């Protein structure tokens, strides 16, 4: 990991129970200047959000899969947006049903169909970078102190 991206890029919470997809997303996002925190379930994501809030660390974007082992990823986005309404968020899934489409329209949340379209993912990342530029992570934060990766099981 290069030091420029490790200290300057936005912190992105990626929520996906498929380790292959989560790690591929992390690689793409980190190669494009982001720092990633991975959660594998709704519970993991909510713990990461609470830990970040407790430690006064910033999350600059959330990418959530819809179908997770313990619930719906977009419900985590609802909780997150109550605390951080302006942070860029997006939902990703291979299965978009009517309930999800309604939720997306009501909240004006971007939808990324799996397999993820690289151009749209990188456009979304630019919004997270812009947000991070306006809301930087505290300088006292050390590289790794924010890197929480909770594994289910």
ZASERO-581794 format. One record per residue (C-alpha): x, y, z. Coordinates in steps of 0.02 Angstrom, whole numbers, plus 50000, padded with zeros to 5 digits. Each point is the difference from the previous one (the first is absolute). Example, Ala and Ser with C-alpha at 12.3 -4.5 7.8 and 13.67 -1.06 7.14 Angstrom:
2
506154977550390500695017249967
END
This chain:
153
500005000050000500745016949953500125013050137499105013349897498404990349987500144993250177499945017250078499075011049876498574990049927498224998350058499544986150120498724988649918498974987250095499684985149887498644988250062499934983249909499954982250065500904993349846501845001350045500534999149817498915014849951500475009950156501874997549972499865004049814499075016050043501315004450129501394997649872499145010949870499565013650125501735000150078500845000649828498945015449969500505008850160498764994050131500244991350167498784985950033499194992250151499114983649969498444993550085499214983249960498285002450079498815013250063500644997150176501825002349945499575016049908499045007450146501454995950117501245008449881498885015349989499845000950191501884997450024500415013749874498785011850085500714995950172501785002949939499515015949905500574992549836499175004349836499184988149878499905008849832498944987449905499014984050022499774986449868498764986950060499444983649924498144997450021499924981950053501044996650155499944985150118499115009750138498945012549904499905012749862501515011149968498945014949956499314999950177501795003450059500045014949881498415006650083500854999250171501605007749933499085014249914499135004550163501745004250067500835005849839498675005649876501205007849874501254985749981499944991549829499204982850007499574987049868499144983249994500664985449899499134983749958499644987749862498194999150058498985016149996498194997350051498565012450007500295004050185501805004549966499545010649849498755009750106501285002350140501305006349876498795012649922499385006550168501775003150063500875004549836501344986650028501074993949854499794981949950501454989849931499464983949914501174985250028501144996949914500475017850042500225012149856501755006950026499615017349929498525002650118500994993450149501415012249966498775014449974499254995750170501754999650076500315017649933498485005950101500754991750156501685008549965499135016849985499104997050164501644994850083500805016149939498665009950092500014988450154501764993250027500414986350123500875007050156501885001849974500384991050162499364983949925501374987449965499934989349843499324983250059499065006550152498425002049894500234983549907498714989250083499574984049913498744989250088499804982349940498374990750022500194983650094
END
